[in-house]
Amino acid sequence: MNIALQPTPLDTHDQEAEYFEYSKAANPISANLITRIPYQSFPAALYDAGPSRVVPLDLSEALGCEGPATGPGLCANFVRLNAGDTLTLAPNATSQVFYVIAGVGVTQQGDASMAWTAGCFIALPGLDPARFTASEDARLYYVHDEPLLRYLGVTHSSDRFAPTLYPADVANRKLREAAADPRAQDRSRISILLGNRNFPQTRTVTHVLWAMYGILPAGSVQKPHRHQSIALDFIIDCPPGCYSLVGTELDADGKIRNPVKVDWAPGLAFVTPPGYWHAHFNESGTEAFLIPIQDAGLQTYLRALDIRFS
């Protein structure tokens, strides 16, 4: 018996496959396939008045990604919460960090309830919604990692840490202890890092986020440094004469070549792109305070942070 063989249809599972010559694809930024993270600053005027709300610091259009997003993996926000109001926050995120700029209130997430005042830090996981209620007009700086999960196409399914409060008086005492150390002036910066006992390898506030609370002393300079994590910087307080210089290269003297200048102001947030050299200056007679929040927890775990000093 002769059996007629049917022609085999072309395999349809290769329709999305592409192939690129190495030199045309190995560096997508240089090939203008993917954009650099832009310099950007966001003034306190965005949240100084008005109704209770979350104000995303959104650069998604410049980044070419779905928003809101301040960087490829993080979204920074200002939160205004008027007395008597409640806001419920429920991003698809694994990590959320808040700094209380002003005000008094309570946060509830699951079975946890935390009272906060100005100067407190709060770290929250993302599985359960969080309710913020203010008893006095409040403002907060808020960073989460929803853009990272959005890019990965995943949904947060389990928490890696419990809701954690860093009280203002304890954080301030620890910072002053660091400043009073006789060796403090020999260090690259005077600051403390917020940690969580669940992450002993990275010593970071969450497994994704890194948060620093620092002083820039009067008349001081923090020399140029760089790292592969994005820095979402917030200026708590500063006198006139404080600023940052940011650029891609150093000259032969270890100074930033053709820098962009970012003048500081109380309540300002600004973006320092990964891999860029940056230095901080205080040319006044009064100390200044800042909070950089970065995705350095993730970068450190990946062994890719690559922090360097000039």
C-alpha positions in Angstrom: 0.0 0.0 0.0 1.3 3.4 -0.9 0.8 6.1 1.7 0.9 9.7 0.5 2.9 11.9 2.8 1.3 15.3 3.6 3.5 18.3 3.3 4.6 19.6 6.7 3.4 23.2 7.3 6.1 25.7 8.2 6.7 26.0 11.9 4.8 29.0 13.2 6.7 29.3 16.5 9.6 31.3 15.0 7.5 34.3 14.0 9.0 36.6 16.7 12.6 35.5 16.3 15.2 38.1 15.2 18.9 38.0 14.6 21.4 40.9 14.9 25.1 41.3 14.0 26.9 41.7 17.3 28.2 45.3 16.8 24.8 46.6 15.9 23.1 45.3 19.1 25.7 44.9 21.9 25.4 48.5 23.0 21.7 49.6 22.6 22.4 53.0 24.2 25.1 54.0 21.8 22.9 52.7 18.9 20.1 54.9 20.1 17.8 51.9 20.6 17.3 52.7 24.2 17.4 56.2 25.8 19.7 57.3 28.6 18.0 58.2 31.9 17.6 62.0 31.8 18.7 64.5 34.4 15.6 65.9 36.0 14.6 67.8 39.1 11.2 68.1 40.8 10.5 71.1 43.1 8.6 71.2 46.3 5.9 73.3 44.6 4.5 70.1 43.2 3.1 69.1 46.6 3.2 72.2 48.9 -0.5 72.8 48.7 -3.8 71.4 47.4 -5.8 68.2 48.0 -4.5 64.9 49.2 -2.8 63.1 46.4 0.2 61.1 45.1 2.4 63.0 42.6 4.5 60.5 40.5 7.7 62.0 39.3 7.2 60.5 35.9 9.9 60.3 33.2 8.3 57.3 31.3 8.0 59.2 28.1 11.7 60.0 28.0 12.5 56.5 29.1 10.3 54.9 26.5 8.5 52.7 29.0 5.0 52.4 30.5 4.5 54.8 33.3 4.6 56.2 35.8 8.3 55.6 36.2 11.2 57.8 37.3 13.8 55.2 36.2 13.6 51.9 34.5 13.0 50.0 37.7 11.8 52.7 40.2 9.1 55.3 40.6 9.6 58.2 43.0 6.6 60.2 44.2 5.6 63.1 46.4 2.6 62.4 48.7 0.4 65.2 50.1 -2.0 64.0 52.8 -4.2 66.7 54.5 -5.3 66.3 58.1 -8.2 63.9 58.4 -7.7 62.3 55.0 -6.7 58.8 54.1 -4.9 57.5 51.0 -4.6 53.8 50.1 -1.5 52.8 48.3 -1.4 49.5 46.4 1.3 49.3 43.7 2.4 46.0 42.2 5.7 46.3 44.1 8.0 44.3 46.3 9.5 47.4 48.1 8.3 50.8 49.2 10.2 53.3 51.2 8.8 56.6 52.6 10.4 59.6 54.3 8.0 61.8 56.3 8.9 65.4 55.3 6.2 66.9 57.6 3.1 66.0 59.5 1.7 63.3 61.8 -0.2 60.2 61.0 -0.7 56.4 61.0 0.0 53.7 58.5 -1.8 50.4 58.5 -0.8 47.4 56.4 -2.2 44.0 57.2 -2.0 43.6 60.9 0.7 46.2 61.3 -0.1 49.8 62.5 2.7 52.4 62.7 2.4 55.9 64.0 4.8 58.4 62.4 6.0 62.0 62.6 8.3 64.2 60.6 11.7 62.6 60.1 10.5 59.0 60.2 11.4 56.5 57.5 8.9 53.6 56.7 9.7 50.5 54.7 6.7 48.5 53.4 6.4 45.3 51.4 3.8 45.3 48.6 1.5 42.3 49.0 -1.2 44.2 51.0 -2.5 47.7 50.5 -1.3 50.3 52.9 -3.6 53.0 54.3 -2.0 56.3 55.3 -4.1 58.6 57.5 -2.9 62.1 58.7 -3.9 63.8 61.9 -1.9 66.8 60.8 -1.2 68.0 57.3 1.6 65.7 56.0 4.0 65.4 53.1 6.1 62.4 52.2 8.7 61.3 49.8 7.9 57.8 48.4 9.8 55.4 46.2 8.7 51.9 45.0 9.8 49.3 42.5 6.6 48.8 40.5 8.3 49.7 37.2 10.7 46.8 37.6 7.9 44.3 38.1 6.0 45.8 35.2 9.0 45.3 32.9 9.5 41.7 34.1 5.8 41.0 33.5 5.3 39.6 37.0 3.0 40.1 39.9 4.2 40.3 43.5 3.3 37.1 45.3 5.1 37.0 48.6 6.7 39.5 51.0 10.4 39.4 51.9 10.2 41.6 55.0 7.6 43.0 57.4 6.4 46.6 57.6 9.3 48.4 59.3 9.5 51.8 61.0 12.7 53.8 61.5 11.7 56.4 64.1 13.0 60.0 63.6 14.7 60.2 67.0 16.6 57.0 66.4 17.6 57.9 62.9 18.8 61.3 63.9 20.8 59.9 66.9 22.5 57.4 64.7 23.4 60.1 62.2 24.8 62.3 64.9 26.9 59.5 66.2 28.3 58.9 62.8 29.1 62.7 62.5 30.8 62.7 65.9 33.2 59.9 65.0 36.7 61.3 65.0 37.3 59.6 61.6 34.2 61.1 60.1 36.0 63.9 58.2 38.2 61.3 56.5 35.3 59.4 55.0 33.8 59.9 51.6 30.5 61.0 53.3 28.9 61.4 56.7 25.8 59.3 56.6 23.9 56.2 57.8 22.4 53.4 55.7 19.0 52.0 56.7 19.2 48.2 56.9 16.9 45.3 57.6 18.0 42.1 59.3 16.4 40.0 56.5 19.1 41.2 54.1 22.5 40.6 55.8 24.3 40.3 52.5 23.3 43.6 51.0 22.8 45.6 54.3 20.0 47.5 52.6 16.5 48.7 53.6 14.9 46.2 51.3 16.2 43.5 48.9 15.7 46.0 46.0 16.0 49.5 47.6 18.9 51.2 49.3 18.4 54.3 51.4 20.9 56.7 52.9 20.4 59.5 55.4 23.2 62.0 55.2 24.8 65.3 56.3 26.7 67.6 54.0 28.7 69.7 56.5 29.2 73.4 56.0 32.0 74.2 53.6 32.4 70.6 52.6 32.7 68.7 49.3 31.8 65.1 48.7 34.2 64.2 45.9 33.1 62.6 42.6 31.8 59.1 42.7 29.6 56.9 40.6 27.6 53.6 40.7 25.4 51.6 38.4 22.3 52.1 40.5 20.0 55.1 39.8 19.9 57.7 42.6 16.6 59.3 43.4 17.8 62.1 45.6 15.7 64.2 48.0 16.9 67.3 49.8 15.5 67.5 53.3 17.0 70.9 54.1 19.8 73.1 52.9 20.9 76.7 52.9 21.7 78.6 49.7 25.1 77.5 48.2 24.5 73.8 48.1 24.6 72.0 44.8 25.6 68.8 42.8 27.7 68.5 39.7 26.9 65.6 37.4 28.7 64.3 34.3 29.9 61.3 32.4 33.7 61.8 32.6 36.5 62.9 34.8 39.4 65.1 33.8 43.1 64.4 34.6 42.6 66.1 38.0 39.7 63.9 39.0 37.1 66.6 38.5 33.9 66.2 36.5 34.3 67.3 32.9 31.6 69.6 31.5 29.2 68.9 34.4 25.5 69.7 34.8 24.9 71.7 37.9 21.9 70.9 40.1 21.2 73.7 42.7 19.7 72.3 45.9 16.5 73.6 47.6 14.6 72.2 50.6 12.0 69.7 49.4 13.7 69.2 46.0 14.0 65.8 44.3 16.3 65.1 41.5 17.6 62.1 39.4 21.2 61.1 39.1 21.5 58.6 36.3 23.5 55.3 36.8 27.1 55.3 35.8 27.4 59.1 36.0 30.0 60.9 38.1 28.5 63.2 40.7 29.8 65.4 43.5 28.0 67.4 46.2 29.1 70.8 47.4 28.1 72.9 50.4 29.6 76.4 50.1 27.5 77.8 53.0 28.1 78.1 56.7 25.3 75.6 57.7 25.0 71.9 57.2 22.6 70.3 54.8 20.7 67.0 54.8 19.8 64.7 52.0 18.3 61.2 51.2 19.4 59.3 48.2 17.2 56.2 47.5 18.5 53.8 44.9 17.9 50.3 43.4 21.3 49.4 44.9 19.9 46.6 47.0 19.2 44.7 43.7 22.4 45.9 42.1 24.5 44.8 45.1 22.9 41.3 45.1 23.6 41.0 41.4 27.3 42.0 42.1 26.9 44.8 39.6 26.8 48.0 41.7 30.4 48.9 40.9 30.7 52.0 43.1 33.8 54.0 42.5 35.4 57.2 43.9 37.6 59.7 42.1 
